[in-house]
Amino acid sequence: MSHTLSSIPPYVFYELDARRAKYRAAGKTLIDVGIGSPDGPIPAVVVETMQRVAADRALSGYPHFQSHPEFAAAVTGYLATRFGVTIDPARELLALAGSKEGIAELVLAHTGPGDVVLVPEVYYPVYTRSTLLAGAEPVFVPFLPDGRLDLDAITADQARRARVMIINYPGNPTTVSVSLDELARYVAFAEAHDVLLLSDLAYSELSFDGYVVPSVLQVPGASRVAVETHTCSKSFNMAGVRVAFMAGNAAAIARLDAYRSNIGYGVSTMAQLAGATAFLHAAELVPPIVAEYRARRDCLVAALRTGGWEVTPPASTMYLWLDVPAGFGDWEWVDALMAGPGVVVTPGLAFGDAGKGKFRVSLVQTSEKLLQAADGILTVGR
Ligand SMILES: Cc1ncc(COP(=O)(O)O)c(C=O)c1O
């Protein structure tokens, strides 16, 4: 029996699932904008690759422990053209079966009891859960009003015990964007305190209105202290394929590789070659996906504004991060939306206590459905 596992608090998303299932079982039609799972199709060119690989006898054995050479080449090319970043794929790259588990494995490979992991106060849940599984302590770094992390709030003792610091820009659920200068500030902090900086770049391609998302690896010298995760899940509608990568600091990648190779066999060849195709074709595949999210964002923001809500359209991600209307508790609001118009949203407290009073809407339904969701939100929130 794992005592550590038993001591971890319940997952809010389980609770949300249970409530959703209850309404579905009662025959209620729901508009689910709770989960961040892209509803668009896997690009045809990627599907063709998966079909080819599945039928290829030469590819049916165990995959490479690290990265398939074609995946490594495609990722290296993508990082160079998209960010102007050069990596040595043999030392500075590892294929992952999704960035969620890669993040968890990195934390588990680097921390243990007595160590601290610095986590943004509103966070994607795996940051804290992997920290707790490692027996380490998550320390929450507060946000400044503009969404940057308040590094001055970190005490000298916390900084001394910190092994890993996680940043997530563009942020889920906060939708906060970041500049390269700001990333340089985190790199400088990591260097000054000898902390491994982990940048979770799940939303690298989902940006609008001319904003181009930077990579931490663009900061000169970043690979001395930083690693970054990228994923095919959001950029290419490939959440079910499970392919991602981590790139950056060679020592951290080697440690992650050592951890992963003790418990697994590398990432499915089919997933890696699908990922290779996606990254090779990123320039054509990403724009239509982004255009669809932008149309949905604009539609939902306009509808909510018409109803008197103050909403700023986010420059990145596939979410709106909104205030729970006055007079509602977090679950009360979520329940009222499900019970009434049948709209499923995620309560902000799924992303930590600091998320209380907020809720997240994912742009994973058509504009038409999002308009219905907006209507439901406006009616219940009146
Ligand atoms: C910030 C962030 N990081 C990581 C992930 C996990 O992505 P993957 O599908 O690569 O595991 C998500 C998924 O929602 C996310 O929002």
The ligand as an SDF file (V2000), in Angstrom:
LIG
                    3D

 16 16  0  0  0  0  0  0  0  0999 V2000
   -0.5450   23.2090  -18.9260 C   0  0  0  0  0  0  0  0  0  0  0  0
   -0.6620   21.8060  -19.3940 C   0  0  0  0  0  0  0  0  0  0  0  0
    0.4060   21.0130  -19.3410 N   0  0  0  0  0  0  0  0  0  0  0  0
    0.3580   19.7390  -19.7440 C   0  0  0  0  0  0  0  0  0  0  0  0
   -0.8120   19.1950  -20.2210 C   0  0  0  0  0  0  0  0  0  0  0  0
   -0.8230   17.7510  -20.5890 C   0  0  0  0  0  0  0  0  0  0  0  0
   -0.6710   17.5650  -21.9390 O   0  0  0  0  0  0  0  0  0  0  0  0
   -0.3240   16.1540  -22.5430 P   0  0  0  0  0  0  0  0  0  0  0  0
   -1.5270   15.7450  -23.3120 O   0  0  0  0  0  0  0  0  0  0  0  0
    0.8800   16.3860  -23.3920 O   0  0  0  0  0  0  0  0  0  0  0  0
   -0.0260   15.2070  -21.4270 O   0  0  0  0  0  0  0  0  0  0  0  0
   -1.9670   19.9740  -20.2920 C   0  0  0  0  0  0  0  0  0  0  0  0
   -3.2300   19.4020  -20.7400 C   0  0  0  0  0  0  0  0  0  0  0  0
   -4.2980   19.9490  -20.5830 O   0  0  0  0  0  0  0  0  0  0  0  0
   -1.8810   21.3200  -19.8620 C   0  0  0  0  0  0  0  0  0  0  0  0
   -2.9420   22.1180  -19.8910 O   0  0  0  0  0  0  0  0  0  0  0  0
  1  2  1  0
  2  3  1  0
  2 15  2  0
  3  4  2  0
  4  5  1  0
  5  6  1  0
  5 12  2  0
  6  7  1  0
  7  8  1  0
  8  9  2  0
  8 10  1  0
  8 11  1  0
 12 13  1  0
 12 15  1  0
 13 14  2  0
 15 16  1  0
M  END
$$$$
